[in-house]
Amino acid sequence: MYSSMAYPTLDPNDLAFLQKLYDDARAEHGFTGDSLAAKDLAARIMLSYHKGARTKSDIERALTA
């Protein structure tokens, strides 16, 4: 079982923000929804958010690092 302290829940606005960022980045790169590249992109977005990136530019910067 996962602790909510280790994996805090996302506010609906945060989830919508991350979903849009993912959708836009996936479309920009031409990744299909079920591809390994798309899954990796989603994981990297969530990891950067978990590490404290909260703006589009912060997350995009983390993705290119």
mmCIF file as gemmi writes it, N, C-alpha and C atoms, coordinates in Angstrom:
data_model
loop_
_atom_site.group_PDB
_atom_site.id
_atom_site.type_symbol
_atom_site.label_atom_id
_atom_site.label_alt_id
_atom_site.label_comp_id
_atom_site.label_asym_id
_atom_site.label_entity_id
_atom_site.label_seq_id
_atom_site.pdbx_PDB_ins_code
_atom_site.Cartn_x
_atom_site.Cartn_y
_atom_site.Cartn_z
_atom_site.occupancy
_atom_site.B_iso_or_equiv
_atom_site.pdbx_formal_charge
_atom_site.auth_seq_id
_atom_site.auth_asym_id
_atom_site.pdbx_PDB_model_num
ATOM 1 N N . MET Axp A 1 ? 0.841 -1.179 0 1 0 ? 1 A 1
ATOM 2 C CA . MET Axp A 1 ? 0 0 0 1 0 ? 1 A 1
ATOM 3 C C . MET Axp A 1 ? 0.888 1.246 0 1 0 ? 1 A 1
ATOM 4 N N . TYR Axp A 2 ? 0.463 2.262 -0.71 1 0 ? 2 A 1
ATOM 5 C CA . TYR Axp A 2 ? 1.219 3.499 -0.81 1 0 ? 2 A 1
ATOM 6 C C . TYR Axp A 2 ? 0.745 4.513 0.213 1 0 ? 2 A 1
ATOM 7 N N . SER Axp A 3 ? 1.681 5.201 0.802 1 0 ? 3 A 1
ATOM 8 C CA . SER Axp A 3 ? 1.365 6.251 1.754 1 0 ? 3 A 1
ATOM 9 C C . SER Axp A 3 ? 0.99 7.524 1.009 1 0 ? 3 A 1
ATOM 10 N N . SER Axp A 4 ? -0.044 8.216 1.468 1 0 ? 4 A 1
ATOM 11 C CA . SER Axp A 4 ? -0.429 9.469 0.829 1 0 ? 4 A 1
ATOM 12 C C . SER Axp A 4 ? 0.628 10.541 1.048 1 0 ? 4 A 1
ATOM 13 N N . MET Axp A 5 ? 1.472 10.367 2.046 1 0 ? 5 A 1
ATOM 14 C CA . MET Axp A 5 ? 2.565 11.318 2.278 1 0 ? 5 A 1
ATOM 15 C C . MET Axp A 5 ? 3.631 11.167 1.192 1 0 ? 5 A 1
ATOM 16 N N . ALA Axp A 6 ? 3.884 9.956 0.758 1 0 ? 6 A 1
ATOM 17 C CA . ALA Axp A 6 ? 4.894 9.708 -0.262 1 0 ? 6 A 1
ATOM 18 C C . ALA Axp A 6 ? 4.369 10.053 -1.648 1 0 ? 6 A 1
ATOM 19 N N . TYR Axp A 7 ? 3.071 9.857 -1.847 1 0 ? 7 A 1
ATOM 20 C CA . TYR Axp A 7 ? 2.439 10.104 -3.14 1 0 ? 7 A 1
ATOM 21 C C . TYR Axp A 7 ? 1.206 10.972 -2.93 1 0 ? 7 A 1
ATOM 22 N N . PRO Axp A 8 ? 1.416 12.285 -2.752 1 0 ? 8 A 1
ATOM 23 C CA . PRO Axp A 8 ? 0.273 13.152 -2.489 1 0 ? 8 A 1
ATOM 24 C C . PRO Axp A 8 ? -0.704 13.163 -3.668 1 0 ? 8 A 1
ATOM 25 N N . THR Axp A 9 ? -1.963 13.319 -3.357 1 0 ? 9 A 1
ATOM 26 C CA . THR Axp A 9 ? -2.962 13.383 -4.412 1 0 ? 9 A 1
ATOM 27 C C . THR Axp A 9 ? -2.853 14.71 -5.138 1 0 ? 9 A 1
ATOM 28 N N . LEU Axp A 10 ? -3.307 14.708 -6.375 1 0 ? 10 A 1
ATOM 29 C CA . LEU Axp A 10 ? -3.272 15.922 -7.179 1 0 ? 10 A 1
ATOM 30 C C . LEU Axp A 10 ? -4.615 16.616 -7.129 1 0 ? 10 A 1
ATOM 31 N N . ASP Axp A 11 ? -4.562 17.906 -7.006 1 0 ? 11 A 1
ATOM 32 C CA . ASP Axp A 11 ? -5.751 18.745 -7.101 1 0 ? 11 A 1
ATOM 33 C C . ASP Axp A 11 ? -6.249 18.662 -8.55 1 0 ? 11 A 1
ATOM 34 N N . PRO Axp A 12 ? -7.548 18.708 -8.795 1 0 ? 12 A 1
ATOM 35 C CA . PRO Axp A 12 ? -8.055 18.612 -10.166 1 0 ? 12 A 1
ATOM 36 C C . PRO Axp A 12 ? -7.443 19.638 -11.133 1 0 ? 12 A 1
ATOM 37 N N . ASN Axp A 13 ? -7.157 20.829 -10.653 1 0 ? 13 A 1
ATOM 38 C CA . ASN Axp A 13 ? -6.531 21.843 -11.506 1 0 ? 13 A 1
ATOM 39 C C . ASN Axp A 13 ? -5.107 21.449 -11.877 1 0 ? 13 A 1
ATOM 40 N N . ASP Axp A 14 ? -4.374 20.889 -10.916 1 0 ? 14 A 1
ATOM 41 C CA . ASP Axp A 14 ? -3.013 20.426 -11.196 1 0 ? 14 A 1
ATOM 42 C C . ASP Axp A 14 ? -3.035 19.274 -12.192 1 0 ? 14 A 1
ATOM 43 N N . LEU Axp A 15 ? -3.967 18.366 -11.998 1 0 ? 15 A 1
ATOM 44 C CA . LEU Axp A 15 ? -4.085 17.225 -12.901 1 0 ? 15 A 1
ATOM 45 C C . LEU Axp A 15 ? -4.416 17.691 -14.319 1 0 ? 15 A 1
ATOM 46 N N . ALA Axp A 16 ? -5.323 18.644 -14.443 1 0 ? 16 A 1
ATOM 47 C CA . ALA Axp A 16 ? -5.677 19.185 -15.765 1 0 ? 16 A 1
ATOM 48 C C . ALA Axp A 16 ? -4.473 19.88 -16.404 1 0 ? 16 A 1
ATOM 49 N N . PHE Axp A 17 ? -3.707 20.619 -15.611 1 0 ? 17 A 1
ATOM 50 C CA . PHE Axp A 17 ? -2.501 21.287 -16.097 1 0 ? 17 A 1
ATOM 51 C C . PHE Axp A 17 ? -1.491 20.274 -16.624 1 0 ? 17 A 1
ATOM 52 N N . LEU Axp A 18 ? -1.25 19.217 -15.849 1 0 ? 18 A 1
ATOM 53 C CA . LEU Axp A 18 ? -0.282 18.196 -16.248 1 0 ? 18 A 1
ATOM 54 C C . LEU Axp A 18 ? -0.769 17.418 -17.467 1 0 ? 18 A 1
ATOM 55 N N . GLN Axp A 19 ? -2.066 17.139 -17.538 1 0 ? 19 A 1
ATOM 56 C CA . GLN Axp A 19 ? -2.629 16.43 -18.684 1 0 ? 19 A 1
ATOM 57 C C . GLN Axp A 19 ? -2.449 17.248 -19.963 1 0 ? 19 A 1
ATOM 58 N N . LYS Axp A 20 ? -2.729 18.55 -19.896 1 0 ? 20 A 1
ATOM 59 C CA . LYS Axp A 20 ? -2.571 19.411 -21.074 1 0 ? 20 A 1
ATOM 60 C C . LYS Axp A 20 ? -1.111 19.496 -21.49 1 0 ? 20 A 1
ATOM 61 N N . LEU Axp A 21 ? -0.227 19.634 -20.517 1 0 ? 21 A 1
ATOM 62 C CA . LEU Axp A 21 ? 1.196 19.698 -20.831 1 0 ? 21 A 1
ATOM 63 C C . LEU Axp A 21 ? 1.64 18.408 -21.517 1 0 ? 21 A 1
ATOM 64 N N . TYR Axp A 22 ? 1.191 17.276 -21 1 0 ? 22 A 1
ATOM 65 C CA . TYR Axp A 22 ? 1.511 15.976 -21.592 1 0 ? 22 A 1
ATOM 66 C C . TYR Axp A 22 ? 0.944 15.861 -23.005 1 0 ? 22 A 1
ATOM 67 N N . ASP Axp A 23 ? -0.332 16.202 -23.161 1 0 ? 23 A 1
ATOM 68 C CA . ASP Axp A 23 ? -0.976 16.104 -24.472 1 0 ? 23 A 1
ATOM 69 C C . ASP Axp A 23 ? -0.263 16.97 -25.502 1 0 ? 23 A 1
ATOM 70 N N . ASP Axp A 24 ? 0.084 18.194 -25.11 1 0 ? 24 A 1
ATOM 71 C CA . ASP Axp A 24 ? 0.771 19.111 -26.026 1 0 ? 24 A 1
ATOM 72 C C . ASP Axp A 24 ? 2.159 18.582 -26.399 1 0 ? 24 A 1
ATOM 73 N N . ALA Axp A 25 ? 2.904 18.111 -25.406 1 0 ? 25 A 1
ATOM 74 C CA . ALA Axp A 25 ? 4.256 17.606 -25.669 1 0 ? 25 A 1
ATOM 75 C C . ALA Axp A 25 ? 4.208 16.332 -26.51 1 0 ? 25 A 1
ATOM 76 N N . ARG Axp A 26 ? 3.245 15.471 -26.23 1 0 ? 26 A 1
ATOM 77 C CA . ARG Axp A 26 ? 3.095 14.23 -26.997 1 0 ? 26 A 1
ATOM 78 C C . ARG Axp A 26 ? 2.773 14.534 -28.461 1 0 ? 26 A 1
ATOM 79 N N . ALA Axp A 27 ? 1.882 15.487 -28.682 1 0 ? 27 A 1
ATOM 80 C CA . ALA Axp A 27 ? 1.526 15.871 -30.047 1 0 ? 27 A 1
ATOM 81 C C . ALA Axp A 27 ? 2.715 16.526 -30.757 1 0 ? 27 A 1
ATOM 82 N N . GLU Axp A 28 ? 3.429 17.361 -30.024 1 0 ? 28 A 1
ATOM 83 C CA . GLU Axp A 28 ? 4.597 18.04 -30.607 1 0 ? 28 A 1
ATOM 84 C C . GLU Axp A 28 ? 5.643 17.044 -31.091 1 0 ? 28 A 1
ATOM 85 N N . HIS Axp A 29 ? 5.824 15.968 -30.337 1 0 ? 29 A 1
ATOM 86 C CA . HIS Axp A 29 ? 6.83 14.965 -30.685 1 0 ? 29 A 1
ATOM 87 C C . HIS Axp A 29 ? 6.283 13.841 -31.554 1 0 ? 29 A 1
ATOM 88 N N . GLY Axp A 30 ? 4.97 13.817 -31.746 1 0 ? 30 A 1
ATOM 89 C CA . GLY Axp A 30 ? 4.357 12.793 -32.586 1 0 ? 30 A 1
ATOM 90 C C . GLY Axp A 30 ? 4.272 11.427 -31.935 1 0 ? 30 A 1
ATOM 91 N N . PHE Axp A 31 ? 4.246 11.384 -30.597 1 0 ? 31 A 1
ATOM 92 C CA . PHE Axp A 31 ? 4.145 10.114 -29.895 1 0 ? 31 A 1
ATOM 93 C C . PHE Axp A 31 ? 2.687 9.659 -29.862 1 0 ? 31 A 1
ATOM 94 N N . THR Axp A 32 ? 2.45 8.376 -30.085 1 0 ? 32 A 1
ATOM 95 C CA . THR Axp A 32 ? 1.099 7.843 -29.915 1 0 ? 32 A 1
ATOM 96 C C . THR Axp A 32 ? 0.857 7.589 -28.433 1 0 ? 32 A 1
ATOM 97 N N . GLY Axp A 33 ? -0.41 7.556 -28.045 1 0 ? 33 A 1
ATOM 98 C CA . GLY Axp A 33 ? -0.769 7.453 -26.632 1 0 ? 33 A 1
ATOM 99 C C . GLY Axp A 33 ? -0.259 6.238 -25.905 1 0 ? 33 A 1
ATOM 100 N N . ASP Axp A 34 ? -0.105 5.127 -26.613 1 0 ? 34 A 1
ATOM 101 C CA . ASP Axp A 34 ? 0.309 3.897 -25.937 1 0 ? 34 A 1
ATOM 102 C C . ASP Axp A 34 ? 1.767 3.522 -26.209 1 0 ? 34 A 1
ATOM 103 N N . SER Axp A 35 ? 2.5 4.425 -26.826 1 0 ? 35 A 1
ATOM 104 C CA . SER Axp A 35 ? 3.896 4.118 -27.142 1 0 ? 35 A 1
ATOM 105 C C . SER Axp A 35 ? 4.775 4.213 -25.895 1 0 ? 35 A 1
ATOM 106 N N . LEU Axp A 36 ? 5.891 3.532 -25.942 1 0 ? 36 A 1
ATOM 107 C CA . LEU Axp A 36 ? 6.854 3.588 -24.848 1 0 ? 36 A 1
ATOM 108 C C . LEU Axp A 36 ? 7.36 5.013 -24.654 1 0 ? 36 A 1
ATOM 109 N N . ALA Axp A 37 ? 7.566 5.73 -25.746 1 0 ? 37 A 1
ATOM 110 C CA . ALA Axp A 37 ? 8.038 7.12 -25.658 1 0 ? 37 A 1
ATOM 111 C C . ALA Axp A 37 ? 7.017 8.002 -24.938 1 0 ? 37 A 1
ATOM 112 N N . ALA Axp A 38 ? 5.728 7.789 -25.206 1 0 ? 38 A 1
ATOM 113 C CA . ALA Axp A 38 ? 4.679 8.573 -24.542 1 0 ? 38 A 1
ATOM 114 C C . ALA Axp A 38 ? 4.619 8.246 -23.055 1 0 ? 38 A 1
ATOM 115 N N . LYS Axp A 39 ? 4.767 6.972 -22.722 1 0 ? 39 A 1
ATOM 116 C CA . LYS Axp A 39 ? 4.76 6.568 -21.317 1 0 ? 39 A 1
ATOM 117 C C . LYS Axp A 39 ? 5.968 7.148 -20.579 1 0 ? 39 A 1
ATOM 118 N N . ASP Axp A 40 ? 7.118 7.161 -21.234 1 0 ? 40 A 1
ATOM 119 C CA . ASP Axp A 40 ? 8.311 7.758 -20.65 1 0 ? 40 A 1
ATOM 120 C C . ASP Axp A 40 ? 8.11 9.256 -20.437 1 0 ? 40 A 1
ATOM 121 N N . LEU Axp A 41 ? 7.518 9.922 -21.408 1 0 ? 41 A 1
ATOM 122 C CA . LEU Axp A 41 ? 7.234 11.352 -21.285 1 0 ? 41 A 1
ATOM 123 C C . LEU Axp A 41 ? 6.335 11.614 -20.083 1 0 ? 41 A 1
ATOM 124 N N . ALA Axp A 42 ? 5.279 10.84 -19.929 1 0 ? 42 A 1
ATOM 125 C CA . ALA Axp A 42 ? 4.365 11.011 -18.8 1 0 ? 42 A 1
ATOM 126 C C . ALA Axp A 42 ? 5.102 10.82 -17.471 1 0 ? 42 A 1
ATOM 127 N N . ALA Axp A 43 ? 5.93 9.807 -17.396 1 0 ? 43 A 1
ATOM 128 C CA . ALA Axp A 43 ? 6.684 9.544 -16.171 1 0 ? 43 A 1
ATOM 129 C C . ALA Axp A 43 ? 7.644 10.687 -15.857 1 0 ? 43 A 1
ATOM 130 N N . ARG Axp A 44 ? 8.292 11.22 -16.88 1 0 ? 44 A 1
ATOM 131 C CA . ARG Axp A 44 ? 9.237 12.315 -16.66 1 0 ? 44 A 1
ATOM 132 C C . ARG Axp A 44 ? 8.521 13.596 -16.238 1 0 ? 44 A 1
ATOM 133 N N . ILE Axp A 45 ? 7.333 13.837 -16.78 1 0 ? 45 A 1
ATOM 134 C CA . ILE Axp A 45 ? 6.548 15 -16.364 1 0 ? 45 A 1
ATOM 135 C C . ILE Axp A 45 ? 6.148 14.859 -14.899 1 0 ? 45 A 1
ATOM 136 N N . MET Axp A 46 ? 5.648 13.695 -14.531 1 0 ? 46 A 1
ATOM 137 C CA . MET Axp A 46 ? 5.229 13.475 -13.142 1 0 ? 46 A 1
ATOM 138 C C . MET Axp A 46 ? 6.41 13.549 -12.178 1 0 ? 46 A 1
ATOM 139 N N . LEU Axp A 47 ? 7.54 13.028 -12.578 1 0 ? 47 A 1
ATOM 140 C CA . LEU Axp A 47 ? 8.72 13.084 -11.724 1 0 ? 47 A 1
ATOM 141 C C . LEU Axp A 47 ? 9.165 14.526 -11.514 1 0 ? 47 A 1
ATOM 142 N N . SER Axp A 48 ? 9.17 15.315 -12.569 1 0 ? 48 A 1
ATOM 143 C CA . SER Axp A 48 ? 9.583 16.714 -12.42 1 0 ? 48 A 1
ATOM 144 C C . SER Axp A 48 ? 8.591 17.46 -11.524 1 0 ? 48 A 1
ATOM 145 N N . TYR Axp A 49 ? 7.306 17.153 -11.648 1 0 ? 49 A 1
ATOM 146 C CA . TYR Axp A 49 ? 6.302 17.769 -10.776 1 0 ? 49 A 1
ATOM 147 C C . TYR Axp A 49 ? 6.534 17.333 -9.329 1 0 ? 49 A 1
ATOM 148 N N . HIS Axp A 50 ? 6.779 16.065 -9.135 1 0 ? 50 A 1
ATOM 149 C CA . HIS Axp A 50 ? 7.032 15.53 -7.791 1 0 ? 50 A 1
ATOM 150 C C . HIS Axp A 50 ? 8.264 16.178 -7.159 1 0 ? 50 A 1
ATOM 151 N N . LYS Axp A 51 ? 9.236 16.536 -7.985 1 0 ? 51 A 1
ATOM 152 C CA . LYS Axp A 51 ? 10.46 17.173 -7.485 1 0 ? 51 A 1
ATOM 153 C C . LYS Axp A 51 ? 10.309 18.675 -7.273 1 0 ? 51 A 1
ATOM 154 N N . GLY Axp A 52 ? 9.123 19.227 -7.604 1 0 ? 52 A 1
ATOM 155 C CA . GLY Axp A 52 ? 8.873 20.629 -7.287 1 0 ? 52 A 1
ATOM 156 C C . GLY Axp A 52 ? 8.63 21.561 -8.455 1 0 ? 52 A 1
ATOM 157 N N . ALA Axp A 53 ? 8.768 21.092 -9.696 1 0 ? 53 A 1
ATOM 158 C CA . ALA Axp A 53 ? 8.492 21.941 -10.856 1 0 ? 53 A 1
ATOM 159 C C . ALA Axp A 53 ? 6.985 22.165 -10.924 1 0 ? 53 A 1
ATOM 160 N N . ARG Axp A 54 ? 6.568 23.418 -10.926 1 0 ? 54 A 1
ATOM 161 C CA . ARG Axp A 54 ? 5.135 23.712 -10.897 1 0 ? 54 A 1
ATOM 162 C C . ARG Axp A 54 ? 4.648 24.551 -12.076 1 0 ? 54 A 1
ATOM 163 N N . THR Axp A 55 ? 5.537 25.073 -12.874 1 0 ? 55 A 1
ATOM 164 C CA . THR Axp A 55 ? 5.124 25.861 -14.032 1 0 ? 55 A 1
ATOM 165 C C . THR Axp A 55 ? 5.477 25.111 -15.311 1 0 ? 55 A 1
ATOM 166 N N . LYS Axp A 56 ? 4.82 25.505 -16.389 1 0 ? 56 A 1
ATOM 167 C CA . LYS Axp A 56 ? 5.09 24.875 -17.685 1 0 ? 56 A 1
ATOM 168 C C . LYS Axp A 56 ? 6.56 25.007 -18.048 1 0 ? 56 A 1
ATOM 169 N N . SER Axp A 57 ? 7.112 26.197 -17.86 1 0 ? 57 A 1
ATOM 170 C CA . SER Axp A 57 ? 8.518 26.398 -18.228 1 0 ? 57 A 1
ATOM 171 C C . SER Axp A 57 ? 9.46 25.586 -17.343 1 0 ? 57 A 1
ATOM 172 N N . ASP Axp A 58 ? 9.144 25.455 -16.059 1 0 ? 58 A 1
ATOM 173 C CA . ASP Axp A 58 ? 9.981 24.638 -15.166 1 0 ? 58 A 1
ATOM 174 C C . ASP Axp A 58 ? 9.97 23.166 -15.596 1 0 ? 58 A 1
ATOM 175 N N . ILE Axp A 59 ? 8.791 22.656 -15.929 1 0 ? 59 A 1
ATOM 176 C CA . ILE Axp A 59 ? 8.686 21.256 -16.337 1 0 ? 59 A 1
ATOM 177 C C . ILE Axp A 59 ? 9.353 21.042 -17.688 1 0 ? 59 A 1
ATOM 178 N N . GLU Axp A 60 ? 9.146 21.961 -18.621 1 0 ? 60 A 1
ATOM 179 C CA . GLU Axp A 60 ? 9.804 21.838 -19.926 1 0 ? 60 A 1
ATOM 180 C C . GLU Axp A 60 ? 11.32 21.874 -19.777 1 0 ? 60 A 1
ATOM 181 N N . ARG Axp A 61 ? 11.817 22.727 -18.894 1 0 ? 61 A 1
ATOM 182 C CA . ARG Axp A 61 ? 13.25 22.8 -18.627 1 0 ? 61 A 1
ATOM 183 C C . ARG Axp A 61 ? 13.764 21.485 -18.065 1 0 ? 61 A 1
ATOM 184 N N . ALA Axp A 62 ? 13.004 20.894 -17.165 1 0 ? 62 A 1
ATOM 185 C CA . ALA Axp A 62 ? 13.4 19.607 -16.569 1 0 ? 62 A 1
ATOM 186 C C . ALA Axp A 62 ? 13.407 18.501 -17.627 1 0 ? 62 A 1
ATOM 187 N N . LEU Axp A 63 ? 12.498 18.557 -18.582 1 0 ? 63 A 1
ATOM 188 C CA . LEU Axp A 63 ? 12.432 17.535 -19.622 1 0 ? 63 A 1
ATOM 189 C C . LEU Axp A 63 ? 13.609 17.602 -20.571 1 0 ? 63 A 1
ATOM 190 N N . THR Axp A 64 ? 14.178 18.786 -20.752 1 0 ? 64 A 1
ATOM 191 C CA . THR Axp A 64 ? 15.291 18.932 -21.69 1 0 ? 64 A 1
ATOM 192 C C . THR Axp A 64 ? 16.646 18.804 -21.019 1 0 ? 64 A 1
ATOM 193 N N . ALA Axp A 65 ? 16.632 18.696 -19.69 1 0 ? 65 A 1
ATOM 194 C CA . ALA Axp A 65 ? 17.91 18.597 -18.95 1 0 ? 65 A 1
ATOM 195 C C . ALA Axp A 65 ? 18.483 17.205 -19.045 1 0 ? 65 A 1
